Amino acid sequence: MATQIIHSDQIYIEGIANNDSAIIQSIYKKFVPKVISYIRNNSGDEDQAQDVVQEIMILLFNQAKANKLQLSCPFDAYFFLLCKRKWLNELKKASNKGVTINDEYTSNNEPTEEMVTQTEIFEEKQELFDLMFQKLGDKCQEVLKLSFTLKSMEEVAEKLQVTYGYVRKKKSLCTGQLTQWIRENSRFKSLKIT
Amino acid sequence: MNEENYILFDQYLQNELTAIEKENFEKLLQEDQEVASNFEIYKDVQAQLENKFTLEEERNAFTENLKAIAQQNSNLKDKKVINFKPVFYLVAASVLLLVGLFLFDANSKPNFEDFNQFDEAHFIERGEQSDYLKQAEDAFNAKNYVEAIPLFELILNENKTAEIQYYYGVSLLENNKIKEAEVAFLALQSGNSIYKNKATYGLALAKLKQEEYKSCKEILLTIPSDYENYDAVQKLLKELN
């Protein structure tokens, strides 16, 4: 990630991360109508547009919470481009033949494009991770889930009625298993930007 | 990569190594590229897990807030009138057809309420047991989950059985304590009781209730076809597609 000057619109990102209703409200007032009208004019309806907006907002929440979202371009352009690309991808997936969309798929604005790419990489990594997590055995999933929801590993051990040593080891090895799968995955290799 | 290294990673991140061990580990990171790159991924996985689980509650609150705000704003939306030029009618018609197909699909997302028909509870009383069991059974069958939950908790404290754990999970789910319900079901899912598949189905319904259709489907696909209520599984899967 290149170090760049943070845009003053970072307030929207912070607002999303803090679940700040006033900021979210202003995003819906200022930026969402444009997305909705775009999707409605491109084979979608209001509900589908709302779904896209919601997905992108949750994605931004996740990325902001992971401290990996520093805006270097206006929020407006960034948000619109993200929603637009998500919608076009969905159209593509929904059609068997691969619809040709007469639309510029990318923006000409470089900082915006770079920001969008970063977010899309974050999303892909998250999806890949979820997929790998599902591949884990039940016991691993449970130990990991509890390790990150309960306050201490002692509590995890107590909850599962096993020893502290066991859950500690299990946690390391299950995280290790995920590490190994992710390392071996070819998709990860092309996403290797952290 | 051997297992020892992953255990070492965890101890290092938890700051549990002695000064010498720590120094050795940091030296290893500098010398061994493979270990170093694995360590980077390990840290990343850790961060992802943290994001996934630690923030679950916050994320749910955020999503709820989003939905409420979206709702408010869509009521205010202005209805735009689009003037179609005649040449566009043909295009519009075909687009409408596509949208129609699309909508048909999108609107048919199943509801939790269509699939939450759980069996009634009929607990076998074992002589000396407290009468909580009977009270819990009655409360559950009357769909009075608020009352049933603390009763189940009392019973589980005395004697943890898969049967009670399952009905406890269902009550939590019905009472919108989705996270707790998931924990209850997860414990059963990893066991081998006759409630294993029922609990898995419960987990899928928990996802359905949260409108997480993708995870719902993924969970349903893990239920074996000999599950007694497999018809419901198939029906839900069909509606999810």
HADDOCK unambig.tbl for C-alpha pairs under 7 A between the chains (distance, minus, plus):
assign (segid A and resid 19 and name CA) (segid B and resid 62 and name CA) 5.63 0.50 0.50
assign (segid A and resid 25 and name CA) (segid B and resid 69 and name CA) 6.32 0.50 0.50
assign (segid A and resid 28 and name CA) (segid B and resid 70 and name CA) 6.98 0.50 0.50
assign (segid A and resid 28 and name CA) (segid B and resid 73 and name CA) 6.93 0.50 0.50
assign (segid A and resid 43 and name CA) (segid B and resid 95 and name CA) 6.25 0.50 0.50
assign (segid A and resid 43 and name CA) (segid B and resid 99 and name CA) 6.00 0.50 0.50
assign (segid A and resid 44 and name CA) (segid B and resid 99 and name CA) 6.63 0.50 0.50
assign (segid A and resid 66 and name CA) (segid B and resid 51 and name CA) 6.86 0.50 0.50
assign (segid A and resid 138 and name CA) (segid B and resid 190 and name CA) 5.66 0.50 0.50
assign (segid A and resid 139 and name CA) (segid B and resid 190 and name CA) 6.36 0.50 0.50
assign (segid A and resid 145 and name CA) (segid B and resid 53 and name CA) 6.37 0.50 0.50
assign (segid A and resid 148 and name CA) (segid B and resid 50 and name CA) 6.04 0.50 0.50
assign (segid A and resid 148 and name CA) (segid B and resid 53 and name CA) 5.87 0.50 0.50
assign (segid A and resid 148 and name CA) (segid B and resid 54 and name CA) 5.71 0.50 0.50
assign (segid A and resid 149 and name CA) (segid B and resid 53 and name CA) 6.14 0.50 0.50
assign (segid A and resid 149 and name CA) (segid B and resid 54 and name CA) 5.62 0.50 0.50
assign (segid A and resid 169 and name CA) (segid B and resid 7 and name CA) 6.52 0.50 0.50
assign (segid A and resid 172 and name CA) (segid B and resid 6 and name CA) 5.60 0.50 0.50
assign (segid A and resid 172 and name CA) (segid B and resid 7 and name CA) 5.31 0.50 0.50
assign (segid A and resid 172 and name CA) (segid B and resid 10 and name CA) 5.95 0.50 0.50
assign (segid A and resid 173 and name CA) (segid B and resid 3 and name CA) 6.55 0.50 0.50
assign (segid A and resid 173 and name CA) (segid B and resid 6 and name CA) 6.16 0.50 0.50
assign (segid A and resid 173 and name CA) (segid B and resid 7 and name CA) 6.94 0.50 0.50
assign (segid A and resid 175 and name CA) (segid B and resid 42 and name CA) 6.87 0.50 0.50
assign (segid A and resid 175 and name CA) (segid B and resid 45 and name CA) 6.88 0.50 0.50
assign (segid A and resid 176 and name CA) (segid B and resid 6 and name CA) 5.59 0.50 0.50
assign (segid A and resid 176 and name CA) (segid B and resid 42 and name CA) 6.68 0.50 0.50
assign (segid A and resid 179 and name CA) (segid B and resid 38 and name CA) 6.93 0.50 0.50
assign (segid A and resid 179 and name CA) (segid B and resid 41 and name CA) 5.82 0.50 0.50
assign (segid A and resid 179 and name CA) (segid B and resid 42 and name CA) 5.36 0.50 0.50
assign (segid A and resid 179 and name CA) (segid B and resid 45 and name CA) 6.51 0.50 0.50
